[in-house]
Structure formats: C-alpha cells, structure tokens
Amino acid sequence: PEERLSLADPEWSDVHVVTGALKLFFRELPEPLVPYGLFDPFIEAIKLPDPQEQVERVAELVQSLPPANYATLRYLLAHLCRVMERADVNRMTRQNIGIVFGPTLLRPEREPGSLAAGMAQQNQAVELLLAHFDHIFPV
C-alpha cells in the first residue's frame, strides 16, 4: 500500500524539513535533473567570457533537456525565484540558493578530483538560471 503524507502534520511545519526532503529527492534520483551528459556543456557555458553568451548557451542547453526534466526544472526554479523575492526575510539570496541547489541539480557522473572548483560552477549555473529565468524559460 502506498504511504500517504499530510503536509499539515507538525513534522512538516519546519521549512528546513521540507527543503531537506526536496533536496534529498533530487539528490537520490538515478540521474540529476540536468542529465550527466549535459554537465560538461553547462560548466563550459558558465566559463564563457561573455555573460550574454553564457545566458544564450545555457538557454540552448535547457531547451535540449528531456521534456520531464525541463518541466520539473522550470517549476522548481520558478518556485525558487519566489523564495528569492523574500530574501529580506528568509536570507535565501540567489547566491545562497545556488549554494544549496547547485550540487543537487547539476552534478558530474564521477566525482572530480577537486570538488571545490566544480561546485562553484554548479552554484553559478543555478544562479544564472535564476537570474535569467524569464529568458531561459520563455512562456
């Protein structure tokens, strides 16, 4: 029988529990929301010297996502944009959201030798997706 959860239960009243569960869900997927095959192209896009080129390239990569991945990423990032609007209250700035969700949404198939270098770019990729959400995810 399938287990039923109620978000009205007291255990879910702490936003950190809900966020932790969401991050765990994405981390436990057999393949990240941004598939392994797109990890290197995403990182290369983030490294482009021209910010406008970064956005254009990331937009192209996002368009190439499988439909379910695209829809899920769009929905999650739209929510995170709303979270960011309340940064004065929740301290979840674009940079902080990048730190929290970068390694969860975008990770290499094999852990690299230098974790810190890759992580900064994973975070930057999420920051770029948030900063240019309307352009990358046109209606």
PAVEXDO-163572 format. One record per atom (N, C-alpha, C): residue number from 1; residue in three letters; x, y, z. Coordinates in steps of 0.2 Angstrom, whole numbers, plus 2048, in hexadecimal, padded with zeros to 3 digits. Example, Ala and Ser with C-alpha at 12.3 -4.5 7.8 and 13.67 -1.06 7.14 Angstrom:
PAVEXDO-163572
+-----+-----+-----+-----+-----+
:   n : res :  c1 :  c2 :  c3 :
+-----+-----+-----+-----+-----+
:   1 : ALA : 842 : 7E4 : 827 :
:   1 : ALA : 83E : 7EA : 827 :
:   1 : ALA : 842 : 7F0 : 827 :
:   2 : SER : 840 : 7F5 : 823 :
:   2 : SER : 844 : 7FB : 824 :
:   2 : SER : 840 : 800 : 827 :
+-----+-----+-----+-----+-----+
***
This chain:
PAVEXDO-163572
+-----+-----+-----+-----+-----+
:   n : res :  c1 :  c2 :  c3 :
+-----+-----+-----+-----+-----+
:   1 : PRO : 804 : 7FA : 800 :
:   1 : PRO : 800 : 800 : 800 :
:   1 : PRO : 804 : 806 : 800 :
:   2 : GLU : 802 : 80B : 7FC :
:   2 : GLU : 806 : 811 : 7FC :
:   2 : GLU : 805 : 816 : 802 :
:   3 : GLU : 80B : 818 : 804 :
:   3 : GLU : 80B : 81C : 80B :
:   3 : GLU : 808 : 823 : 809 :
:   4 : ARG : 804 : 826 : 80D :
:   4 : ARG : 801 : 82C : 80C :
:   4 : ARG : 804 : 831 : 811 :
:   5 : LEU : 806 : 837 : 80F :
:   5 : LEU : 809 : 83C : 813 :
:   5 : LEU : 804 : 842 : 813 :
:   6 : SER : 804 : 845 : 819 :
:   6 : SER : 800 : 84B : 819 :
:   6 : SER : 805 : 851 : 81B :
:   7 : LEU : 805 : 856 : 817 :
:   7 : LEU : 809 : 85C : 819 :
:   7 : LEU : 807 : 860 : 81F :
:   8 : ALA : 801 : 85E : 821 :
:   8 : ALA : 7FE : 862 : 827 :
:   8 : ALA : 801 : 85F : 82D :
:   9 : ASP : 804 : 859 : 82D :
:   9 : ASP : 807 : 856 : 833 :
:   9 : ASP : 80C : 85A : 835 :
:  10 : PRO : 80D : 85B : 83C :
:  10 : PRO : 812 : 85F : 83F :
:  10 : PRO : 819 : 85E : 83D :
:  11 : GLU : 81B : 858 : 83B :
:  11 : GLU : 822 : 857 : 839 :
:  11 : GLU : 823 : 85B : 833 :
:  12 : TRP : 81F : 85D : 82F :
:  12 : TRP : 820 : 861 : 829 :
:  12 : TRP : 820 : 868 : 82A :
:  13 : SER : 81E : 86B : 830 :
:  13 : SER : 81E : 872 : 831 :
:  13 : SER : 824 : 876 : 831 :
:  14 : ASP : 82A : 872 : 831 :
:  14 : ASP : 830 : 875 : 831 :
:  14 : ASP : 832 : 875 : 829 :
:  15 : VAL : 833 : 87B : 826 :
:  15 : VAL : 835 : 87C : 81F :
:  15 : VAL : 83B : 878 : 81E :
:  16 : HIS : 840 : 877 : 822 :
:  16 : HIS : 846 : 874 : 821 :
:  16 : HIS : 845 : 86C : 820 :
:  17 : VAL : 840 : 86A : 823 :
:  17 : VAL : 83E : 863 : 822 :
:  17 : VAL : 83C : 862 : 81B :
:  18 : VAL : 838 : 866 : 819 :
:  18 : VAL : 835 : 865 : 812 :
:  18 : VAL : 83A : 866 : 80D :
:  19 : THR : 83E : 86C : 80E :
:  19 : THR : 844 : 86D : 809 :
:  19 : THR : 849 : 867 : 809 :
:  20 : GLY : 84A : 864 : 80F :
:  20 : GLY : 84F : 85F : 80F :
:  20 : GLY : 84C : 859 : 80C :
:  21 : ALA : 845 : 857 : 80C :
:  21 : ALA : 842 : 852 : 809 :
:  21 : ALA : 843 : 853 : 801 :
:  22 : LEU : 841 : 859 : 7FF :
:  22 : LEU : 842 : 85B : 7F8 :
:  22 : LEU : 849 : 85A : 7F5 :
:  23 : LYS : 84E : 85C : 7F9 :
:  23 : LYS : 855 : 85B : 7F7 :
:  23 : LYS : 856 : 854 : 7F6 :
:  24 : LEU : 854 : 850 : 7FB :
:  24 : LEU : 856 : 849 : 7FC :
:  24 : LEU : 853 : 846 : 7F6 :
:  25 : PHE : 84C : 847 : 7F4 :
:  25 : PHE : 849 : 844 : 7EE :
:  25 : PHE : 84D : 845 : 7E8 :
:  26 : PHE : 84F : 84C : 7E7 :
:  26 : PHE : 853 : 84D : 7E1 :
:  26 : PHE : 85A : 84A : 7E1 :
:  27 : ARG : 85D : 849 : 7E7 :
:  27 : ARG : 863 : 846 : 7E7 :
:  27 : ARG : 863 : 83F : 7E6 :
:  28 : GLU : 85D : 83C : 7E8 :
:  28 : GLU : 85D : 834 : 7E8 :
:  28 : GLU : 85A : 832 : 7E1 :
:  29 : LEU : 859 : 837 : 7DC :
:  29 : LEU : 857 : 834 : 7D6 :
:  29 : LEU : 85C : 831 : 7D2 :
:  30 : PRO : 85B : 82B : 7CE :
:  30 : PRO : 860 : 827 : 7CB :
:  30 : PRO : 865 : 82C : 7C7 :
:  31 : GLU : 862 : 831 : 7C4 :
:  31 : GLU : 866 : 836 : 7C0 :
:  31 : GLU : 863 : 83D : 7C2 :
:  32 : PRO : 868 : 842 : 7C3 :
:  32 : PRO : 865 : 849 : 7C5 :
:  32 : PRO : 860 : 84C : 7C0 :
:  33 : LEU : 85D : 851 : 7C2 :
:  33 : LEU : 858 : 854 : 7BE :
:  33 : LEU : 85C : 857 : 7B8 :
:  34 : VAL : 862 : 859 : 7B8 :
:  34 : VAL : 866 : 85B : 7B2 :
:  34 : VAL : 86A : 854 : 7B1 :
:  35 : PRO : 868 : 851 : 7AC :
:  35 : PRO : 86B : 84A : 7AB :
:  35 : PRO : 873 : 84A : 7AA :
:  36 : TYR : 876 : 845 : 7AC :
:  36 : TYR : 87D : 845 : 7AC :
:  36 : TYR : 880 : 847 : 7A6 :
:  37 : GLY : 87D : 845 : 7A0 :
:  37 : GLY : 880 : 847 : 79A :
:  37 : GLY : 880 : 84F : 798 :
:  38 : LEU : 87C : 852 : 79C :
:  38 : LEU : 87C : 85A : 79B :
:  38 : LEU : 880 : 85D : 7A1 :
:  39 : PHE : 883 : 859 : 7A5 :
:  39 : PHE : 887 : 85D : 7AB :
:  39 : PHE : 88D : 861 : 7A8 :
:  40 : ASP : 891 : 85E : 7A4 :
:  40 : ASP : 897 : 861 : 7A1 :
:  40 : ASP : 895 : 867 : 79D :
:  41 : PRO : 890 : 866 : 798 :
:  41 : PRO : 88E : 86C : 794 :
:  41 : PRO : 88B : 872 : 798 :
:  42 : PHE : 888 : 870 : 79E :
:  42 : PHE : 886 : 876 : 7A2 :
:  42 : PHE : 88B : 879 : 7A5 :
:  43 : ILE : 890 : 875 : 7A8 :
:  43 : ILE : 896 : 878 : 7AB :
:  43 : ILE : 89A : 87D : 7A6 :
:  44 : GLU : 89B : 87A : 7A0 :
:  44 : GLU : 89E : 87E : 79A :
:  44 : GLU : 89B : 884 : 799 :
:  45 : ALA : 894 : 884 : 799 :
:  45 : ALA : 890 : 88A : 798 :
:  45 : ALA : 891 : 88F : 79D :
:  46 : ILE : 892 : 88D : 7A4 :
:  46 : ILE : 893 : 892 : 7A9 :
:  46 : ILE : 89A : 895 : 7A9 :
:  47 : LYS : 89E : 891 : 7A6 :
:  47 : LYS : 8A5 : 894 : 7A5 :
:  47 : LYS : 8A6 : 899 : 79F :
:  48 : LEU : 8A1 : 89A : 79B :
:  48 : LEU : 8A2 : 89E : 795 :
:  48 : LEU : 8A3 : 8A5 : 798 :
:  49 : PRO : 8A8 : 8A9 : 794 :
:  49 : PRO : 8A9 : 8B0 : 797 :
:  49 : PRO : 8A4 : 8B5 : 796 :
:  50 : ASP : 89F : 8B4 : 791 :
:  50 : ASP : 89A : 8B9 : 790 :
:  50 : ASP : 894 : 8B7 : 794 :
:  51 : PRO : 891 : 8BB : 799 :
:  51 : PRO : 88B : 8B9 : 79C :
:  51 : PRO : 885 : 8B8 : 798 :
:  52 : GLN : 884 : 8BB : 793 :
:  52 : GLN : 87F : 8BA : 78E :
:  52 : GLN : 87F : 8B4 : 78B :
:  53 : GLU : 885 : 8B2 : 789 :
:  53 : GLU : 886 : 8AB : 786 :
:  53 : GLU : 885 : 8A6 : 78B :
:  54 : GLN : 887 : 8A7 : 791 :
:  54 : GLN : 885 : 8A2 : 796 :
:  54 : GLN : 87E : 8A0 : 796 :
:  55 : VAL : 87A : 8A6 : 797 :
:  55 : VAL : 872 : 8A5 : 797 :
:  55 : VAL : 870 : 8A2 : 791 :
:  56 : GLU : 872 : 8A4 : 78B :
:  56 : GLU : 870 : 8A1 : 785 :
:  56 : GLU : 871 : 899 : 784 :
:  57 : ARG : 877 : 897 : 786 :
:  57 : ARG : 879 : 890 : 786 :
:  57 : ARG : 875 : 88C : 78B :
:  58 : VAL : 875 : 88F : 791 :
:  58 : VAL : 871 : 88B : 796 :
:  58 : VAL : 86A : 88A : 794 :
:  59 : ALA : 867 : 890 : 791 :
:  59 : ALA : 860 : 88F : 78E :
:  59 : ALA : 85F : 889 : 789 :
:  60 : GLU : 864 : 889 : 785 :
:  60 : GLU : 864 : 883 : 780 :
:  60 : GLU : 865 : 87D : 783 :
:  61 : LEU : 869 : 87C : 788 :
:  61 : LEU : 86A : 876 : 78C :
:  61 : LEU : 863 : 874 : 78F :
:  62 : VAL : 860 : 879 : 793 :
:  62 : VAL : 85A : 878 : 796 :
:  62 : VAL : 854 : 875 : 791 :
:  63 : GLN : 854 : 878 : 78B :
:  63 : GLN : 84F : 876 : 786 :
:  63 : GLN : 850 : 86F : 784 :
:  64 : SER : 857 : 86D : 785 :
:  64 : SER : 858 : 866 : 782 :
:  64 : SER : 857 : 861 : 788 :
:  65 : LEU : 854 : 863 : 78E :
:  65 : LEU : 853 : 85E : 793 :
:  65 : LEU : 84D : 85A : 791 :
:  66 : PRO : 84C : 853 : 793 :
:  66 : PRO : 846 : 84F : 792 :
:  66 : PRO : 840 : 853 : 795 :
:  67 : PRO : 83A : 853 : 792 :
:  67 : PRO : 835 : 856 : 794 :
:  67 : PRO : 833 : 856 : 79C :
:  68 : ALA : 834 : 850 : 79F :
:  68 : ALA : 832 : 850 : 7A6 :
:  68 : ALA : 837 : 854 : 7AA :
:  69 : ASN : 83E : 853 : 7A8 :
:  69 : ASN : 843 : 857 : 7AC :
:  69 : ASN : 842 : 85E : 7AB :
:  70 : TYR : 840 : 860 : 7A5 :
:  70 : TYR : 83F : 868 : 7A4 :
:  70 : TYR : 839 : 86A : 7A8 :
:  71 : ALA : 834 : 867 : 7A8 :
:  71 : ALA : 82E : 869 : 7AC :
:  71 : ALA : 82F : 869 : 7B3 :
:  72 : THR : 833 : 864 : 7B6 :
:  72 : THR : 834 : 864 : 7BD :
:  72 : THR : 839 : 869 : 7BF :
:  73 : LEU : 83E : 86A : 7BB :
:  73 : LEU : 843 : 870 : 7BC :
:  73 : LEU : 840 : 876 : 7BC :
:  74 : ARG : 83C : 877 : 7B7 :
:  74 : ARG : 838 : 87E : 7B6 :
:  74 : ARG : 834 : 87F : 7BC :
:  75 : TYR : 830 : 87A : 7BE :
:  75 : TYR : 82B : 87B : 7C4 :
:  75 : TYR : 82F : 87C : 7CB :
:  76 : LEU : 835 : 878 : 7CC :
:  76 : LEU : 839 : 879 : 7D2 :
:  76 : LEU : 83C : 880 : 7D2 :
:  77 : LEU : 83F : 882 : 7CC :
:  77 : LEU : 842 : 889 : 7CC :
:  77 : LEU : 83D : 88F : 7CD :
:  78 : ALA : 837 : 88E : 7CA :
:  78 : ALA : 832 : 893 : 7CB :
:  78 : ALA : 830 : 894 : 7D2 :
:  79 : HIS : 830 : 88E : 7D6 :
:  79 : HIS : 82F : 88E : 7DD :
:  79 : HIS : 835 : 892 : 7E0 :
:  80 : LEU : 83B : 890 : 7DF :
:  80 : LEU : 841 : 893 : 7E2 :
:  80 : LEU : 841 : 89A : 7E0 :
:  81 : CYS : 83F : 89C : 7DB :
:  81 : CYS : 83F : 8A4 : 7D9 :
:  81 : CYS : 83A : 8A7 : 7DE :
:  82 : ARG : 834 : 8A4 : 7E0 :
:  82 : ARG : 830 : 8A7 : 7E5 :
:  82 : ARG : 833 : 8A7 : 7EC :
:  83 : VAL : 837 : 8A1 : 7ED :
:  83 : VAL : 83A : 8A1 : 7F4 :
:  83 : VAL : 83F : 8A7 : 7F4 :
:  84 : MET : 843 : 8A8 : 7EE :
:  84 : MET : 848 : 8AE : 7EE :
:  84 : MET : 845 : 8B5 : 7EF :
:  85 : GLU : 83E : 8B5 : 7ED :
:  85 : GLU : 83B : 8BC : 7EE :
:  85 : GLU : 83A : 8BE : 7F5 :
:  86 : ARG : 83B : 8B9 : 7FA :
:  86 : ARG : 83A : 8BA : 801 :
:  86 : ARG : 841 : 8B9 : 804 :
:  87 : ALA : 846 : 8BB : 801 :
:  87 : ALA : 84D : 8BA : 804 :
:  87 : ALA : 84E : 8BE : 80A :
:  88 : ASP : 84A : 8C4 : 80A :
:  88 : ASP : 84B : 8C8 : 810 :
:  88 : ASP : 849 : 8C4 : 816 :
:  89 : VAL : 844 : 8C0 : 816 :
:  89 : VAL : 841 : 8BC : 81B :
:  89 : VAL : 845 : 8B5 : 81C :
:  90 : ASN : 846 : 8B2 : 817 :
:  90 : ASN : 848 : 8AB : 817 :
:  90 : ASN : 850 : 8AA : 816 :
:  91 : ARG : 853 : 8B0 : 814 :
:  91 : ARG : 85A : 8B0 : 812 :
:  91 : ARG : 85C : 8AB : 80C :
:  92 : MET : 857 : 8A9 : 808 :
:  92 : MET : 859 : 8A5 : 803 :
:  92 : MET : 85A : 8A9 : 7FC :
:  93 : THR : 860 : 8AC : 7FC :
:  93 : THR : 862 : 8B0 : 7F6 :
:  93 : THR : 863 : 8AB : 7F0 :
:  94 : ARG : 864 : 8AE : 7EB :
:  94 : ARG : 866 : 8AA : 7E5 :
:  94 : ARG : 86C : 8A6 : 7E6 :
:  95 : GLN : 871 : 8A9 : 7E9 :
:  95 : GLN : 877 : 8A5 : 7EB :
:  95 : GLN : 876 : 8A0 : 7F0 :
:  96 : ASN : 872 : 8A1 : 7F5 :
:  96 : ASN : 871 : 89C : 7FA :
:  96 : ASN : 86D : 896 : 7F7 :
:  97 : ILE : 868 : 897 : 7F2 :
:  97 : ILE : 864 : 892 : 7EF :
:  97 : ILE : 869 : 88E : 7EA :
:  98 : GLY : 86E : 892 : 7E7 :
:  98 : GLY : 872 : 88E : 7E3 :
:  98 : GLY : 877 : 889 : 7E7 :
:  99 : ILE : 879 : 88B : 7ED :
:  99 : ILE : 87D : 887 : 7F1 :
:  99 : ILE : 879 : 881 : 7F3 :
: 100 : VAL : 872 : 882 : 7F5 :
: 100 : VAL : 86E : 87D : 7F7 :
: 100 : VAL : 86C : 878 : 7F2 :
: 101 : PHE : 86A : 87A : 7EC :
: 101 : PHE : 868 : 876 : 7E7 :
: 101 : PHE : 86C : 874 : 7E1 :
: 102 : GLY : 872 : 878 : 7E0 :
: 102 : GLY : 877 : 877 : 7DB :
: 102 : GLY : 879 : 86F : 7DB :
: 103 : PRO : 87C : 86D : 7E0 :
: 103 : PRO : 87E : 866 : 7E0 :
: 103 : PRO : 879 : 861 : 7DF :
: 104 : THR : 873 : 863 : 7E1 :
: 104 : THR : 86D : 85E : 7E1 :
: 104 : THR : 86A : 85D : 7DA :
: 105 : LEU : 86A : 863 : 7D6 :
: 105 : LEU : 867 : 863 : 7D0 :
: 105 : LEU : 86B : 861 : 7CA :
: 106 : LEU : 872 : 862 : 7CB :
: 106 : LEU : 877 : 862 : 7C6 :
: 106 : LEU : 87D : 85F : 7C9 :
: 107 : ARG : 87E : 859 : 7C7 :
: 107 : ARG : 884 : 855 : 7CA :
: 107 : ARG : 887 : 851 : 7C5 :
: 108 : PRO : 88E : 850 : 7C5 :
: 108 : PRO : 891 : 84B : 7C0 :
: 108 : PRO : 890 : 844 : 7C2 :
: 109 : GLU : 891 : 840 : 7BD :
: 109 : GLU : 88F : 839 : 7BE :
: 109 : GLU : 894 : 836 : 7C3 :
: 110 : ARG : 89B : 838 : 7C2 :
: 110 : ARG : 8A0 : 836 : 7C7 :
: 110 : ARG : 8A2 : 83C : 7CB :
: 111 : GLU : 8A3 : 83B : 7D1 :
: 111 : GLU : 8A6 : 841 : 7D5 :
: 111 : GLU : 8AD : 843 : 7D3 :
: 112 : PRO : 8AE : 849 : 7D2 :
: 112 : PRO : 8B4 : 84C : 7CF :
: 112 : PRO : 8B9 : 84C : 7D5 :
: 113 : GLY : 8C0 : 84C : 7D3 :
: 113 : GLY : 8C5 : 84C : 7D8 :
: 113 : GLY : 8C4 : 852 : 7DC :
: 114 : SER : 8C3 : 858 : 7D9 :
: 114 : SER : 8C2 : 85E : 7DD :
: 114 : SER : 8BB : 860 : 7DE :
: 115 : LEU : 8B8 : 85F : 7E3 :
: 115 : LEU : 8B1 : 860 : 7E4 :
: 115 : LEU : 8AF : 867 : 7E4 :
: 116 : ALA : 8B3 : 86B : 7E8 :
: 116 : ALA : 8B2 : 872 : 7E8 :
: 116 : ALA : 8B1 : 876 : 7E2 :
: 117 : ALA : 8B5 : 875 : 7DD :
: 117 : ALA : 8B5 : 878 : 7D7 :
: 117 : ALA : 8AF : 877 : 7D3 :
: 118 : GLY : 8AD : 871 : 7D2 :
: 118 : GLY : 8A7 : 86F : 7CF :
: 118 : GLY : 8A1 : 872 : 7D2 :
: 119 : MET : 8A1 : 872 : 7D9 :
: 119 : MET : 89B : 874 : 7DD :
: 119 : MET : 899 : 87B : 7DC :
: 120 : ALA : 89F : 87F : 7DB :
: 120 : ALA : 89D : 886 : 7DA :
: 120 : ALA : 89A : 887 : 7D4 :
: 121 : GLN : 89C : 884 : 7CF :
: 121 : GLN : 898 : 884 : 7C8 :
: 121 : GLN : 891 : 881 : 7C8 :
: 122 : GLN : 890 : 87C : 7CC :
: 122 : GLN : 889 : 879 : 7CD :
: 122 : GLN : 885 : 87F : 7D0 :
: 123 : ASN : 887 : 882 : 7D5 :
: 123 : ASN : 884 : 887 : 7D8 :
: 123 : ASN : 882 : 88D : 7D3 :
: 124 : GLN : 888 : 88F : 7CF :
: 124 : GLN : 887 : 894 : 7CB :
: 124 : GLN : 882 : 893 : 7C5 :
: 125 : ALA : 881 : 88C : 7C3 :
: 125 : ALA : 87C : 88A : 7BE :
: 125 : ALA : 875 : 88B : 7C1 :
: 126 : VAL : 874 : 88A : 7C7 :
: 126 : VAL : 86D : 88B : 7CA :
: 126 : VAL : 86C : 892 : 7CB :
: 127 : GLU : 871 : 896 : 7CD :
: 127 : GLU : 870 : 89D : 7CD :
: 127 : GLU : 86E : 8A0 : 7C7 :
: 128 : LEU : 872 : 89E : 7C1 :
: 128 : LEU : 870 : 8A1 : 7BB :
: 128 : LEU : 869 : 89F : 7B9 :
: 129 : LEU : 867 : 898 : 7BA :
: 129 : LEU : 860 : 896 : 7B8 :
: 129 : LEU : 85B : 89B : 7BC :
: 130 : LEU : 85C : 89C : 7C2 :
: 130 : LEU : 858 : 8A1 : 7C6 :
: 130 : LEU : 858 : 8A8 : 7C4 :
: 131 : ALA : 85E : 8AA : 7C2 :
: 131 : ALA : 85F : 8B1 : 7C0 :
: 131 : ALA : 85B : 8B3 : 7B9 :
: 132 : HIS : 85B : 8AE : 7B5 :
: 132 : HIS : 859 : 8AF : 7AE :
: 132 : HIS : 853 : 8AA : 7AD :
: 133 : PHE : 84F : 8A8 : 7B2 :
: 133 : PHE : 84A : 8A4 : 7B2 :
: 133 : PHE : 845 : 8A5 : 7AC :
: 134 : ASP : 843 : 8AB : 7AB :
: 134 : ASP : 83E : 8AD : 7A6 :
: 134 : ASP : 840 : 8AC : 79F :
: 135 : HIS : 847 : 8AD : 79E :
: 135 : HIS : 84A : 8AC : 798 :
: 135 : HIS : 84B : 8A5 : 796 :
: 136 : ILE : 84D : 8A1 : 79B :
: 136 : ILE : 84F : 89A : 79A :
: 136 : ILE : 849 : 896 : 79A :
: 137 : PHE : 844 : 898 : 79D :
: 137 : PHE : 83D : 894 : 79D :
: 137 : PHE : 838 : 898 : 79B :
: 138 : PRO : 838 : 89A : 794 :
: 138 : PRO : 833 : 89E : 791 :
: 138 : PRO : 82C : 89B : 792 :
: 139 : VAL : 827 : 89F : 793 :
: 139 : VAL : 820 : 89D : 794 :
: 139 : VAL : 81D : 899 : 78D :
+-----+-----+-----+-----+-----+
***
